[in-house]
Structures are given as C-alpha cells and as structure tokens.
Amino acid sequence: GTWEYNTALFEPATIARMSGHFRMLLAAIIDDADRAISQLPLLTEAERRQILHDWNATRTDYAAADGIHQLFEAQVERTPDALAIIYEDHHLTYAQLNRRANQLAYYLQAQGVGPETLVGICLDRSVEMVVSLLGILKAGGAYVPLDPTYPAERLAFMVADARITHVISHSAIADPTPDLTRSAQQATIYIDTVADHLSALPKDNPAPPTAPANLAYVIYTSGSTGRPKAVAVPHRGLLNVVAAQKSRFALTPADRVLQFASLNFDASLFEMVMAWGVGAPLCLASRERLWPGPALSQFLAEQQITMVTLPPSALAVMPPVELPALQQITVAGEACPADLVKAWSTGRAFFNLYGPTEATIWATAARCRPDQPKPPIGRPIMNTRTIILNEALQPVPIGVVGELYIGGIGLSRGYLNRPGLTAERFIPDPLSRKAGERLYKTGDLARYRPDGNIEFMGRIDHQVKLRGFRIELGEIEAVLNQHPAVRHSAVIVRATEAKDQELLAYLVPTAEQAAPGLEPAEAEPGITPSPNPSLVSTVRHVLQQKLPDYMIPATFVVLEALPLTSSGKIDRRALPAPEPASLAVANTLSPRDPLEQQLMLLWQQELKRPAVGIRDNFFEIGGHSLLAVRLMARIQQHFDRHLPLAALFEQPTIETLAALLRQAPGPDLWSPLVTIQPLGDKPPFFCVPGAGSNPLYLYPLARYLGPDQPFYGFQAQGLDGVTAPFETIEAMAAHYVAAMQMVQPEGPYTLGGHSLGGMVAFEMAQQLLHQGQTVARLAILDALPFAEGDVETATWDETQWLISFANNVEKLLGQELRITAKRLRALTLEEQYHAFKQRLEQAGVLPAGMDIKQVRGQIRVFKANHQAAASHTRRDVIPLPVTLICPDAEPDSDHEATIQAWAALGSVDFHEVPGTHITMMAEPQVRLLAATLAGCLPTKR
C-alpha cells in the first residue's frame, strides 16, 4: 500500500517508521486479539534493539572506592599543595582541607557517628560548611542539609523525620531546632566553639568505615502531601557521577569551578566533586556575591572561573559581558530555552544536563549548539539507563511522547522512612531479565529524537521547576488547606508579563471568612475573583512559617468556588486569570515625595502590577531573587547610586528603600523632570503642577490616562531645600523646557499644567514657539495665563506663608492638619518648621526622617511661585490654540472670565468636569478628567 502525507509536516523517515509500527500492530492483533491495544508492541525488532540496547550501552568501569571521600583523599595524595577552596580571603590547600575534615571526623566518631548515621549541617556558605560535609563522610555518616533560612517548623520536621542525632552549626546561627534539642537525643555541635578541641585531634585519614552501598547524604525535596520527602542517596551513585564528569567535561587542575548551588540542592555536591575529582579549586562566595546578574558576573571575572553550573533562569539575567576565562557552562534544574544557548555558547562548551535527586543528581547530558531550535536533554551518562514508556510500560517509538524512566547505578535507595512511596516511584524494571533491577518513575514527559537524544516535554503531575527549585504544588495546597479559614485551594504556575513565571494560589474561604459582596460572573458562576486582603495576609503569614521562600505564592486570588471537571476534579485550566484587583495590594499608601514616586514607578514596571504601596513588601507582592537583581540594576541606573542587593532584602519596601537612598552617598537625586509613566507610543504629555510644584498629585491623572500615554511631571528648583527657588516664571519655564528637550529634543510638543502650572506651561509654549518649535497641544487645567497683582501677600511674613501652604496641603489631602496661627506664633520660626514637619509626618504626607531643610524648601518654593506669578506678564505673545478644562463645583469661579482671558491669546476648546479646583485632580473625579483630557491629546507622534 501507499501512504499520503503532508511533506511540510512529516519527514520520510517518520512515515517509514509509522508504516512499520502499523504492520507490527496488525500482526500483534492477529496473534492476540483479546489483548488491550495499549499493551501490544509497536516497535520493530530493530527499533527495540536500538532504543533499549544501543542507546543505553553505557556500561563503563571506573576507579574503585568505598566512598566519595576516598576519591578526595586520593587527590590529596597527588596534589597536596594545590588550592582546594577559595572563599573570600580564606584559601585552603587539599592537604589543609583534608586535615581539618579528618579532625572533625574523629570528633564525630567519638560522638557515635558511623555508617548510616544522619548528621545535619545548618551552616551558611563558608569553609566550615565544606569541612563539615567532608568530615561527616569521613566519619562514615551521611549529611542532611538544614538551611538556616528555612522556617523553624520545617527544620524541626526534617530533624525529627530523619531522626538526626547531631547537627553541626555555628554559634552565630540560632539553634535550628531548640525544641528537639530539649526533647530528643539530638545535639548541636557549634563548629566554631569546638575549634580548639578539634585542633588537638589526629590529622591522618580515619580508617574507612563505609561501603559504596552506605548512605552519603539525605536531601529533602518538596512533597505533595504537605510535608517534604527525604531522598536517601548512597556513595555508589556519587562515585559514578565523578567518573562521568571526568569523561564528559575533561577538566584539569588549572580549571576553577564555581560553587553556586545551595547545600540544600544536590547540584552543590555536583560542583564540589567536579573540582575535587581533578584537583581543581572550588570557588565559594557569599550569597550576595552569587546573585545572578552583575554581582555574579563580576565574581566570575574576578576569580577567573572556567566552569559553572547554573539554572537557565539565573543565566538568563546575566549581563552580556565578556568572560574570556569561562570555558564551559552547564545548565540544569529546569528547561533551557534555545536563545540562552545561542547567547552563551559562542567560543565555549555549553551542556544541558538533566537528572532528578532520586537518580543521584545527574542522568543525561547534551552538548548544545546555537542553531538548535530546542535544546535536548541528551543521552544517559555512564552506567545509566533511560527508557521512555507508555502507560502500559511499553517502550514508545521515536517521536512519541511518554514518561521517562531512569535505571542504573545512580538510583537512590528511595525515600527515607517512606516504603510505600518508594515502591510506587521505584518499580521493578519490566524490560530487564536481571533480578532486582529497578526503574525510577520520573513523572517527566519526554520523547526520543531520531539521533537518540531525549527531548523534555513537561510534567505528568503537578510538580514544577521554578527558577531551578523543584516544587510539588500539592505541598503548598496541603499547607493552605490546613488553615481553618481556607476550605479549598489550588496552586498553579503562571507566566507573567515580564516573561517570568510565578506561583499563583487560588483560595476558597470558609463561610466565616468569605469575602462579602461577591457576585457570580456570567460565564462562570461562583468563580469570580475577589480581593480579600485580610485572608490573604493571614494565609501568607502561615505559609512563611512552614515553607521556604521559594514556595510562597506571589499572588493570591480568592474565589467562591474552584472550577471542576465533569469528573469532579479541579479544572486547573479553567481557573481565572488574576484581575488587577488581585494583583493590587491592600496597603497602597501613596508616595510622599519624588524619590518614593520614582521608586514606585520602577517597582510597577518590574512587578507588572497596577498598584503598589510604599509599605508593600517586594517579596510578598511577586518579587523574587531574579526580579530583585533587575530592580536593583534599574535603581542603580536611574539614581546613579550603588546599593548592595542585600539592601532590598533588608529594606524590602519603597518607604525603607527610599530612606536608605537618602542616606547613601552619591550624586544629587534632584531633577526638574519626573518620569511618572514612560511607556507607550503616544506623544509624551509634559504637565506642570501647581504652586507647590510637587508633581506627586499628578500621578492619578497619569494612571487613568492609560499605560500607552507617556506622562512627565516637573518639580521646581528649591524643593530640595538647598538650591534657591526661581524668582520668575520665565526662568522656571526655561529650566523646564531644557529638561523636557532632554527627553524630546524636537516638537511637536504636548504640554499642560494645573493651577499656577498652567501659567508656567503657557510660558513654556511661548518659549518653544519663539525657538521655532511646534506645540501640538496646550492643555490648561483650571488656570489663568497671567495673575492679577496680589496686594495682600506682599506684606506676609514667613508664618503666614507657612499657614497658607498648610491650608493648600489640607485641600489636597482632604483632612485637617490642625495648624493655627495662634499655635505657630508662640514658637520660634525654626520650631514652627519642625512642628509643621511633625504634623505632615503624622498625616502620612512626609516620610519619617526627612531632612527639615526639605520642608523649608517646599514652603519657600510655594512662596516664590506665588510672588513670581503675581508679577508675571508677557508682551510678545504668539497666538496658539488652548484646551481649557475647568471644574464645575469651584466656589466663586468665573468660567467666562477665564475663557475670555485665554481667548485673547488664541482659540479656546473649553470643557467642564466634575469637582473643585483641587478635587478634579483626585479620586474619583480624576477619572472623568483623564477621559476628557485623553480625548483632546494627540494619539500619534
């Protein structure tokens, strides 16, 4: 027979294979018509031999040893004086590291540590961390990483679950498990406290008490039941990893290997043994220096690192700088995009690695090329077997998706104290004739390529890899469902606008906690997203007590009910996308000065959130370590101030970060032009604020003009309390024009202003016209072109100006500051300023700690602007059209007089909006003002 097929979709070889599969299936049906089709073979004998044998011909002998530490000791014999560890100013040779580890091993053996004894390591990155790991292995024990940053409850569970008898820590770290120390047979050994005792112990290698089958380490991974599960890994698989590394990467003692991964992840041991297997130095650094981005790039350059292993998401945020020493890159932990290979593989080797903890770190590898459309995960490493099976445990043909199974010497024992789960995930090999052979059921979907390389296709279950972390979504859901206020929950991973991924949690509250006023949506009754800040805050706090930071959802959506499939299971694909109300946060306290305003803009852009408050915690509203790198880089670029990345972890709100920036040394933050919304394709709108010259109150107008309308405000010279205010409107306008032309050198210009700012904007337009520029639109928001002389204020003293400024602030805030002339007159002028500052801080207008000179500056600018406006005039007016927008509820307003004043200078397009002179700029009236103004502004550049 013949086959007809679309040659644009199928290769001839694919059709030939399908034809053979069809013939095999027909023959099998004839031989056994009662058998389920899923159990019938599809592969030809040649294909079966190719997939099961040829592509798995990985048997390779390697150097015999009883444990991984013996390989290290052999390297010490070969290169005792070579550097083994480089950490800041601390360098240890192989001999020095070996002696310190030996002394700790003797100490541990005296404490009863031997084969199969589990010892916890609760240390930050340090030389002591590495010494402890080696010392435990040399004593015959197995180490269990206990991250000191983990919640105490999680650490306590791990210590109890693993029946850990000893924990090695440091006196600077709080006891990780104080309750267990009192209630169980568990002791904490502070490595710094026992240092003198250790130095007196023997320095030679202890007698090897271990065998390859003994445990080397136990690592906890996320578990779907709500509790982490422990994977027990023997030395045997580690010995194979070292041999495979030597064969694959061909490192030499001249290389330098980065130690990037946390000890909680087996990739850390992958990095250590990679260096020690060839006698190369292992380069450690503090957590701050290893943050992906400029910090890590600088560290790689300084230390001349030649070999790194990174998650793809970490490599993706590295700046494109030259790193000539870096000769090999391996990525692991999550899917690797093709553009990453293209960006980083030129002139160096680039490997994509794959392997679950259950298979001792590493199972397959592929050397990637920049022209590959999708990097494969490669073929199995030595002494490893990889098979892709269907649901009936039959091998699938090339190109067909199935579940990836792993066998071979690298398989772990299984899950510590979890025999049922071990039997479920580690199954007898159905295709092996050798008794006792096992396969690990990875839960990963994959397919063979024609060349034998394996392509990762996703997950079967709800386990995910997020920024290199392995997460069981079910564990997060289990913790959520334990909360008395939560009836049901679901957690998913969603793609963000920033081309990133984040955890998103859906909560159905109990009846007592249900958000009031929920109305079912028309399309999905009962699935309406609703904000419930009280519930979200409570639940987030509970999660922080039980889960690591990387497992805390960035966004929470409260629903009346979860959508279900016809079989009654949660329909995750029908979960609604979070609405802006869900992405917004409850505590959206507005910025109080230009610095906070500019920081808020950067946060909104990086977090892709419509509303951010100055007291919102960056890491509780979607921020994570990689976003933190980008944000801090933006801050450094924007303000020309260098802050360490740790600053964001210590000061995670706009309010506290702004306070830190005010204290940080560096160039002046002051600029006349304030970027409120820089994005969009429309012509930018430049808007001058009123007499106070503070552009913060323009923010709601900018927001409601939309994300595609660039919006810039101005702030007057002198607000900083250092420079002198402008004495004339002409000088102020010229200053603003110069700043504006730094952003937009040529017209047509679109500008406007509110109140006194309208007068300044008109003067700016006149100066532009006299330059020969074009003004496309001048939008005046309740202002006159020239002011009538103000006789009353000519005789005011400083106290009267302060009171007038306070009255102006009260109108903007809609609240009383309770500042009276009588109270102020009883104080000195300096005391008046301090009293006024205190009231502004109490009202939330000023951030605490602002310099008093800035308060003086605001009042002096207010005074100078009024005095400049009173004397301002212009004789050589060039007529131009004006859009005039006035409020409908301003007492004693005379719109006709205002229109006539502008009509004398050009045509007037008049509009009326709800509100007063002040409230037209604030919620809710500002929405209608924005709609009116948007209809008047040009839409094309």
Beta strands, then each sheet from edge to edge (+ up, - down):
strand 1: 83-87
strand 2: 90-93
strand 3: 118-121
strand 4: 142-145
strand 5: 166-169
strand 6: 187-190
strand 7: 215-221
strand 8: 229-234
strand 9: 257-258
strand 10: 282-284
strand 11: 307-310
strand 12: 328-331
strand 13: 349-354
strand 14: 364-367
strand 15: 379-380
strand 16: 384-389
strand 17: 402-408
strand 18: 414-415
strand 19: 426-428
strand 20: 438-448
strand 21: 454-459
strand 22: 463-466
strand 23: 469-472
strand 24: 486-495
strand 25: 501-509
strand 26: 555-558
strand 27: 673-677
strand 28: 685-688
strand 29: 711-714
strand 30: 749-754
strand 31: 775-781
strand 32: 882-887
strand 33: 908-913
sheet 1: 2+ 1- 10- 9-
sheet 2: 4+ 3+ 5+ 6+
sheet 3: 7+ 8- 18+
sheet 4: 11+ 12+ 13+ 14- 15+
sheet 5: 16+ 17- 20+ 19-
sheet 6: 16+ 17- 20+ 21-
sheet 7: 22+ 23-
sheet 8: 24+ 25- 26-
sheet 9: 27+ 29- 28- 30- 31- 32- 33-
end
